[in-house]
Amino acid sequence: MVEIHVERSIAAPQDQVFDWLADAANLTAAPLILRAVWATGTRGPGLGAVRNVTAAGMWLREEYTAYDAPGTYSYRIIRAVPAIDHKGGTIALTPTGDGTHVDWDTAYTHPAMVGGKALEAVTSRAIRSGFVAILAACAKALEAR
């Protein structure tokens, strides 16, 4: 199983960081994410919201499974190409003296029929670097204000 944990402190108010990270469009800050949009019938982030993410070599449909603004939200990949068994992901925000600390966790596996451990070796690096890029873009967007 792949487990990824990324964290970063961002010098911006917790509610602004939360709103920025919960917006599907901002996922495109990751270099390999080409498009991220709300699915038909979803108007924005919230419990049950669904987003479609197109990345280089991958397509994901993610559903928000918990939503407690501005502290935390969780999501789960409910469909993907190639297949993925997603245990879930959570973004948790904690106020700090000068802004907000973000913890981002996710865990998943790929079935053997689509590459299993070999594919996990590739996707784990890409996903980790994508998370880092998204948090860096969030900091750049909000700390400049």
C-alpha positions as CSV (number, residue, x, y, z in Angstrom):
1,M,0.0,0.0,0.0
2,V,1.2,3.5,-0.8
3,E,0.8,6.0,2.0
4,I,1.6,9.7,1.2
5,H,1.9,12.4,3.8
6,V,2.8,16.0,2.8
7,E,2.7,19.1,5.0
8,R,3.4,22.8,4.7
9,S,2.8,25.9,6.6
10,I,1.2,28.8,4.6
11,A,1.2,32.4,5.8
12,A,-2.5,33.0,5.2
13,P,-5.7,32.7,7.1
14,Q,-7.1,29.2,7.5
15,D,-10.4,29.9,5.8
16,Q,-8.6,31.3,2.7
17,V,-6.3,28.3,2.5
18,F,-9.2,25.9,3.0
19,D,-11.3,27.5,0.2
20,W,-8.3,27.5,-2.2
21,L,-7.5,23.8,-1.6
22,A,-11.1,22.7,-1.8
23,D,-11.6,24.3,-5.2
24,A,-11.2,21.6,-7.9
25,A,-9.7,24.1,-10.4
26,N,-6.6,24.6,-8.2
27,L,-5.6,21.0,-8.6
28,T,-4.1,22.0,-12.0
29,A,-1.2,23.6,-10.1
30,A,0.3,20.1,-10.1
31,P,2.3,19.9,-13.4
32,L,0.8,16.5,-14.4
33,I,-2.9,17.6,-13.8
34,L,-4.3,18.8,-17.1
35,R,-7.9,19.5,-16.0
36,A,-10.0,19.4,-12.8
37,V,-13.7,20.3,-12.9
38,W,-16.8,19.7,-10.9
39,A,-18.9,16.8,-12.2
40,T,-22.3,17.5,-13.6
41,G,-24.6,18.3,-10.8
42,T,-21.9,19.5,-8.4
43,R,-21.7,23.3,-8.0
44,G,-18.7,23.5,-5.7
45,P,-17.0,21.9,-2.8
46,G,-19.0,20.2,0.0
47,L,-20.1,16.9,1.3
48,G,-20.9,14.6,-1.6
49,A,-19.3,16.9,-4.2
50,V,-17.7,15.1,-7.1
51,R,-14.8,16.3,-9.2
52,N,-13.3,14.8,-12.3
53,V,-9.5,15.1,-12.7
54,T,-7.6,14.4,-15.9
55,A,-3.9,13.9,-15.5
56,A,-1.1,12.7,-17.7
57,G,-1.8,9.0,-18.0
58,M,-4.6,9.0,-15.5
59,W,-8.3,9.9,-15.0
60,L,-9.9,10.2,-11.6
61,R,-13.4,10.7,-10.2
62,E,-13.2,11.9,-6.6
63,E,-16.0,12.4,-4.1
64,Y,-15.8,14.5,-1.0
65,T,-16.7,12.1,1.9
66,A,-16.4,14.7,4.7
67,Y,-16.4,18.4,4.7
68,D,-15.9,20.6,7.8
69,A,-14.8,24.0,6.7
70,P,-12.4,25.5,7.4
71,G,-10.7,22.6,9.3
72,T,-10.7,19.5,7.2
73,Y,-12.1,17.7,4.2
74,S,-11.8,14.1,3.0
75,Y,-12.2,12.6,-0.4
76,R,-12.1,9.2,-2.0
77,I,-11.4,8.2,-5.6
78,I,-14.5,6.3,-6.7
79,R,-13.4,5.6,-10.3
80,A,-10.1,5.8,-12.0
81,V,-8.2,4.8,-15.1
82,P,-5.9,3.0,-14.5
83,A,-7.8,1.3,-11.6
84,I,-7.0,2.4,-8.1
85,D,-8.1,1.1,-4.7
86,H,-8.2,4.4,-2.8
87,K,-8.4,4.1,1.0
88,G,-9.1,7.9,1.1
89,G,-7.4,11.2,1.4
90,T,-7.7,14.0,4.0
91,I,-6.6,17.6,4.1
92,A,-6.4,18.9,7.6
93,L,-5.7,22.6,8.4
94,T,-4.6,24.0,11.7
95,P,-4.2,27.6,12.5
96,T,-0.7,28.7,13.5
97,G,0.7,32.0,14.8
98,D,1.4,33.3,11.3
99,G,-1.1,31.4,9.2
100,T,-2.1,27.8,8.6
101,H,-0.5,24.4,8.8
102,V,-1.7,21.9,6.2
103,D,-1.4,18.1,6.5
104,W,-2.4,16.1,3.4
105,D,-2.6,12.3,3.7
106,T,-3.7,9.6,1.2
107,A,-3.4,5.9,0.9
108,Y,-4.0,3.6,-2.1
109,T,-3.0,0.5,-4.1
110,H,-3.2,-0.4,-7.7
111,P,-4.6,-3.9,-8.6
112,A,-2.0,-6.3,-10.0
113,M,-3.9,-6.4,-13.3
114,V,-3.0,-2.8,-14.0
115,G,0.6,-2.9,-12.8
116,G,0.3,-3.3,-9.0
117,K,3.5,-2.5,-7.2
118,A,5.3,-1.4,-10.4
119,L,2.7,1.2,-11.1
120,E,2.6,2.3,-7.5
121,A,6.3,3.1,-7.7
122,V,5.6,5.5,-10.5
123,T,2.3,7.0,-9.2
124,S,3.6,7.5,-5.7
125,R,6.3,9.8,-6.9
126,A,4.0,11.7,-9.2
127,I,1.3,12.1,-6.6
128,R,3.7,13.3,-3.9
129,S,5.3,15.9,-6.2
130,G,1.8,17.0,-7.3
131,F,0.7,17.5,-3.7
132,V,3.9,19.5,-3.0
133,A,3.3,21.6,-6.1
134,I,-0.4,22.3,-5.1
135,L,0.6,23.4,-1.6
136,A,3.4,25.6,-3.1
137,A,0.9,27.2,-5.5
138,C,-1.6,27.8,-2.7
139,A,1.2,29.6,-0.7
140,K,2.2,31.7,-3.7
141,A,-1.4,32.7,-4.4
142,L,-2.4,33.6,-0.8
143,E,0.8,34.8,0.8
144,A,1.2,37.5,-1.9
145,R,-2.1,39.1,-0.8
